[in-house]
Amino acid sequence: MVKMAGLGFSLLFLFLSMPVGAAARKKAAPIIDSLVVWTGEFSMYLILSYGNKLMSGPRTIKLPDDLREFWNYLASRYQNRRNVLYEVSNEP
């Protein structure tokens, strides 16, 4: 992060492509927490994005219930962090 900030980077894009559900949240949360803190310390934004082939297909996106739960979890966890931004889905 020090090098990135020193080079003028203002954001880190974290592409999440993993199973969703309680077990995944428990495993991913400490890693994401660290990135939230580190980017905040260097006045950088962290964009959290999710992509998965399960959601590709027609242009209308229907979020599976467990993915909706995952985003609700992240949104409530980082709701007071001004440096965290969300991209619900990154699919072509």
C-alpha positions as CSV (number, residue, x, y, z in Angstrom):
1,M,0.0,0.0,0.0
2,V,2.9,2.4,0.8
3,K,4.2,2.0,-2.7
4,M,0.8,2.3,-4.3
5,A,0.0,5.5,-2.4
6,G,3.4,6.9,-3.1
7,L,2.8,6.4,-6.8
8,G,-0.4,8.3,-6.6
9,F,-2.9,5.4,-6.6
10,S,-6.2,6.5,-5.0
11,L,-8.1,3.2,-5.1
12,L,-7.8,-0.6,-4.8
13,F,-10.3,-2.8,-6.7
14,L,-11.0,-6.1,-5.0
15,F,-12.7,-8.6,-7.2
16,L,-14.4,-11.2,-5.2
17,S,-15.1,-14.5,-7.0
18,M,-15.8,-17.1,-4.4
19,P,-18.6,-19.2,-2.9
20,V,-21.0,-17.2,-0.8
21,G,-22.6,-18.1,2.5
22,A,-21.6,-18.1,6.2
23,A,-18.4,-20.1,5.8
24,A,-17.1,-17.9,3.0
25,R,-18.0,-14.7,5.0
26,K,-16.1,-16.0,8.0
27,K,-13.1,-16.8,5.9
28,A,-13.0,-13.6,3.8
29,A,-13.9,-11.1,6.5
30,P,-10.5,-10.8,8.2
31,I,-8.8,-10.3,4.8
32,I,-11.3,-7.7,3.6
33,D,-11.1,-6.0,7.1
34,S,-7.3,-5.7,6.6
35,L,-7.7,-4.1,3.2
36,V,-10.3,-1.7,4.5
37,V,-8.0,-0.5,7.2
38,W,-4.9,-0.3,5.0
39,T,-6.6,1.6,2.2
40,G,-8.1,3.9,4.8
41,E,-4.7,4.6,6.4
42,F,-3.4,5.7,3.0
43,S,-6.5,7.8,2.1
44,M,-7.4,5.3,-0.7
45,Y,-10.7,3.9,-1.7
46,L,-11.5,0.2,-1.7
47,I,-14.0,-1.0,-4.3
48,L,-15.5,-4.4,-3.4
49,S,-16.8,-6.2,-6.5
50,Y,-18.3,-9.6,-7.1
51,G,-18.3,-11.7,-10.3
52,N,-19.3,-15.2,-10.9
53,K,-20.3,-17.2,-13.9
54,L,-23.5,-18.2,-12.1
55,M,-24.8,-14.7,-12.8
56,S,-23.9,-14.5,-16.5
57,G,-26.4,-14.9,-19.2
58,P,-29.3,-12.6,-20.0
59,R,-28.7,-8.9,-19.3
60,T,-31.1,-8.9,-16.3
61,I,-29.2,-9.8,-13.1
62,K,-31.0,-11.8,-10.5
63,L,-29.0,-12.1,-7.3
64,P,-29.1,-15.5,-5.6
65,D,-30.4,-15.2,-2.0
66,D,-27.0,-16.2,-0.5
67,L,-25.2,-13.5,-2.6
68,R,-27.8,-10.9,-1.4
69,E,-27.0,-12.0,2.1
70,F,-23.3,-11.7,1.4
71,W,-23.7,-8.1,0.2
72,N,-25.9,-7.2,3.2
73,Y,-23.3,-8.6,5.5
74,L,-20.5,-6.5,3.9
75,A,-22.6,-3.4,3.7
76,S,-23.5,-3.5,7.3
77,R,-20.0,-4.4,8.4
78,Y,-18.4,-1.4,6.5
79,Q,-21.3,1.0,6.6
80,N,-19.3,3.6,8.5
81,R,-16.2,3.3,6.4
82,R,-16.1,6.2,4.0
83,N,-13.4,4.6,1.8
84,V,-15.4,1.5,0.9
85,L,-17.4,1.4,-2.3
86,Y,-19.5,-1.4,-3.8
87,E,-20.0,-2.8,-7.2
88,V,-22.7,-5.4,-6.8
89,S,-21.8,-7.4,-9.9
90,N,-19.1,-7.2,-12.5
91,E,-20.4,-9.3,-15.4
92,P,-20.3,-8.7,-19.1
